[in-house]
C-alpha cells in the first residue's frame, strides 16, 4: 500500500515514506527521525534535510501540541468543495515539529483560541482513505 490511501484527494501515487499511510490505517500518527543527527520532520522524510542521511526511524506523535494559528475555510479547493466550512490549523508539537491540518468539525470555531491544546488523530474518511485531524486534548 502506498500514498493512494492517504487523504481526501491523493496527488502522490508512491513515496519512500509510504508507510505513513499504513500507520494511519493502524490508527497511529507517525513521522520520521534521522538516525544520524536526530532531526525530526513532518511530513515524514526518509532523507534528512539537515545532514543528508538516508537512515530514518519512525516515531509516534503522541503528545498534544499547541495551536499556533488557524483560519476558517468557506470556499474549498478541488476535493474539498463539499467540506466547507472547515477550520485549518498549524499546531506546534513538543517534538519540535509543526503540523498543518483540519480541526475536527466537532470543535466549534467559537471555542478555538491561540495556544489551545490539540492532539493529532488518525481518521478514516468516507471514501475509505486515511488522514488525520486535530481534536481537543
N, C-alpha and C positions, 0 to 999 in steps of 0.2 A: 504494500500500500504506500502511496506517496501523497503529495500535496493535493491530489484531486479530491480528497476527503476533507480538506480544510476550508472553512469559511463559507460565507454566503455566496460568493462568486469567486471561483478559483482562477487565477491568471497564470499559475505556475503548475506545469504538469509533473515535474520531478525536481528534486533538490537534494544536495548532500545532507541536509538536515531534515530529511523526510520523516524521521522517527518522531518529530514534533507532533504530527497528526495522529500517529499511533498512540502516543502518550495521552493526547487529548481524548481519544476514544476510550482509554482506560480510566478517564476521569482525573488525570494528572496533568498539571501545567508545568512544563519543564523548559529549561533553557540550557545554554552551554557555558562551561568554564574552561579556559585554556589550561592545559596541563603544564605548560612551560612557565607562563607568567602569572596565572591565576585570574586574568581578566574575565569578568562575567559580562555576557552580552545578551540583549534581547532586541529583536528576534534572534533565535539561536543561529550561530555561525560556526561552521566547522573549521574555518580558517581564521586565526586570530588577527584582528585589525591592529593590535598593539605590537606584537612580536613576529607575526608571520607564521607561527607554528600551525601545523595541521592536526594537532593532537588535542582533542577536547573531550571533556566528560559531561554527561547530562546531570543536571541538578534540578531539584524541585523548587518551585516558587511557592513557599508555604506561608510565610509571614505576611500580614496585611501591610499595605502601603498607605501613603497619604496623598490625597487629591491635590495635584499641583494646579491644574486648570481644567476648564470644561467649556463646552458650547452645546446649544440645543440646535439640532439639525431639523429644519422644517421642509427642505426640498432635497431629497436624496438622490445621489448619483446612480448610475446603472447598477441594477441588482439590489438596490436599497430603496427604490422609489415607493414601494408599498409598506415600508417600515416606519415612515415618518409619523409623528415627530419622535426623535430619539436623542439621547444625550451621549456625546463623545467626550472622553476624558483622557488626561495624562495623569498617571499615578506613579509616584516615586516610591520604590521599594527599598527596604533595608539592605538588600544585596548590592545596592549601588546602581540599579537599573531603573529606567523609566519605561512604562508601557503605555501604549495608546490603544483605546478600545471603547466599546459601548458600555454604558452603565445599565444595569438591569432595569427593565421598564417598570418594575415594581417599586423602584426608588423614585418618589415624586420629585420633580425639579425644584419644588419649594423647600425640600429637605437637603439639597446639595449645597455644600459650603466648603470654602478652602480649608485644606488640612484634614478633612473628614477621613476616617479610617475605612478603607475599602480592601477587599481581597479579590484576587483574580480566580475565577472559577471556570472549569471546563464545562461546555454546554453542547448538547446535540441539537442541531437546527431541524426545522420541519422537513427540510429536503434530505435529511439523513447525513448531512455533512457535520463537521465539528468545528467549534470555535471556542472563544472564551468571552466572558464579560466580567464586569466588576459589580460585586454585591457589597452591601454594608457589612462591615466586620463585626 
